[in-house]
Amino acid sequence: MPRPKKYPEHKIEAYQLYQEKRNTGEDGSAVAIHVELQEAHPEGTVSYRVIAAWVREFKGMQEWQTLLDSPFHWPESMGTLGLPWEASAYIMDILFRLEQRRKGERSEDNRSKEFNTGARGLTTPRLTGREALWCWRVHLAAPEFGTSVGVKDDVYSLAKEFATREICSLVLHGPFDTVDLEARLVHKSWVDFHHPQIHEHLIMDPVKR
């Protein structure tokens, strides 16, 4: 008898659905999540028994983890997440850009996959605490990224990749592998070091490096 498939990517979706429903006050039971996964994956998913075990695991997580995957709210999230007040303007600007982009998607009645998550493709909260933390960390690691080079949407995209990897590590109990993402920050592939203005910016203003 073949062993049942584990569908690790479905466990990630189940976790995202669970957190979303928890944050919006919807039914986050194993039954509700099982129904949505079945609808989203008619080709097959795990059994209700497996999802029930997942939900019990999610409920047993430390409150800190569920806080990270709750919507970011200024100003209370600054203190609870340990973000410095100096990060407020930066994160609020990212929130503004995401909301402007979302308004454009709504006006075209075309939701971008970049801002979708979970089995139903639901629009994510404006910004989760985990994503906000990674936006600030990416900014500190490469201040020129999203300012003199690129836009803050690029920072959010990279921060979201870090956040997703962290969630996968948490939910699947695996390593937090970000070597390729770190390499992008180290090698700064977005910087043209031969461009005179960029070169002068990096030499004359080392604090922003």
N, C-alpha and C positions, 0 to 999 in steps of 0.2 A: 504494500500500500504506500503510495507516494506521500512524502511529508507535506503538510500544508504550507503554502507560501506565507512568508512573514510580512511582505509588503512594508518595508521600513519607511518608504516615502508616505504611506498612508498613515503611519503613526505620527509623522510630522503634521500632516493635515488634521488629524484628530486632535492633536495638541493645540493647533492654531484655532480650530473650531471651538474647542473647550474654553480657551482663554477669551475668544471673542464673545461667546455666549455668556460667559461669566461677567464680562465687562458691560454687556448690554442688558443683563437681566433676563436673557432668554433661557430656554430649557437646554441645559448643558449635560443632560443625562446620557448614559451609554446608548440608550434606545434612540434618542434624537440624533446623536452623532452617527450611529450605525445606519440609520435611514439615509442621511445625507451622503455618507460614503458610498452606499449602494447606488444612489441616484447618480453620483458623480463618476462612479466606476462600474458600469454595467458589465464590464469584462470580468469583474471579480474583485473581491476585497476580503478582509479577514472576517471571522465569525463574530457574532455578538459577544460570545464569551471572551474573546481576545480583547475586544474593544472595552468591555466592562472592566477587565484587568488593567487596561491602559488608563481608563478614567480614575480608577482607584489610585493608580500610581500618580496621576496628575494631582489629585486631591491631596496626596501625601507630600507633595513638594513643599519646600520651605516657602514661607510667605514672601521672602525676598525675590524668589524667581517669578512668582505671579505678579509681583509689583513691577518687575522689569518689563513684563509683557502687557502691562496695562497702559492706557493712553497717557501720554505726557500732558501734564497740566501745569502751566506757570501760574503762581510761583511755588506752589506746594511741592511739585516734583523736584525742584532744584535742591531743596534740603534733603528730601528722602532718598534721592539718587546720589547725593554727594557731589553735585555739580556746583562749581563756583559761580557766584553771581555774575562774574565777568563773561560767562558763557551765554547769558540770557539773550543778548542782541543777536548773536550768531544763530542760536537755535530758533529764535522767533522768526528770523529771516528765512530759515529753511521751512518752517511751518507755513509762512506766507507763500513761499514759492510752491509748495505742495498743494496748498488750497487753491491757488490760482490755476495750477495745472488741472486740478480736479474739476474746477468750474468749467474749464475749456472742454474737458471730457464729457461733462454732463450736458453742455450745450450742443455737443455733437452726438450725444447719445451713444458714445463709444468709449467704454472703459478700457484704460490701458492695462495690459497684463502686468506691467511693472508694479502697479499699485494694488494688485489682487493677491489674495492668499486664501488658503483653505479650500475645501472640496467644492463649494458653490461658486468660487470666484468672487467672493464678497469683497467690497472695498474695505481696505484696512482702516483702523483708526488713523487720525491725522499723523500721529507719530507715537511710537511706543517709547517707554522709558529706555529700553535696551537700545533702540535705534538712536535716540537722542544722545545717549552716552557714547556710542560709536561715532556719531557725527562729530562730537567734540574731540574724541581721541584722534580721529583721522585729521582733523584740523590742526591739532597740536603737533602731529607727526609730520604734516606737510602743509604749513600755513599758506604757501603759494597756490596750492590746489584749490580751485573754486574762487580764487581772488584774482591774482595776476594771470593765472592760467585756468581756463575752463570756467564753469559756473557751479553754484552750490548744488544744483541738481546732480552733478557728478559726484560730489562729496556724499550726498545722500545715497546714491546708488552703491558706492563702495562701502559705506557704513552699513547698508542693508545686507550686503554680502557677508560682512563680518558677523552681524547679528544673526543671520540665518545659519551660518556655520556654528555659532555658539549654541543656538537652539538645537541643531542636529546633534551636537555633542552631548547636550543635556538630556535630550529625549531618548537618544539611541545608546547612551552610555558609552560613547566612543571618544576618540581623541579630538581635541580642538585644533584641527589642522588648518592653519592659515598661511603656510609658507609662501604660496603663490601670491596671496594678497599683500603680505608683508613685503615681498619682492617689488611689488608695484610702488610701494611707498619708499623703499630704499633706492631703487634705480631711477625713480622719477621719470618714467618713460614719456610723460606728458610735457616735460620741459625740453625746450630746444636750447641747449647750452651754447650753441653757436650764434643764437640771436643776440645782438648787442644789448638790447634793452633788458632781456631776461638775465643775461650774464651780469650786467651791471647791477641789477636788482638783487641778485644773490650774493654778490661780492660786497656791495656797499651797505646792505641792510641785513647782516647776519642774524639779527634777532628774529627776523621773519622766516628764517630757513627752517 
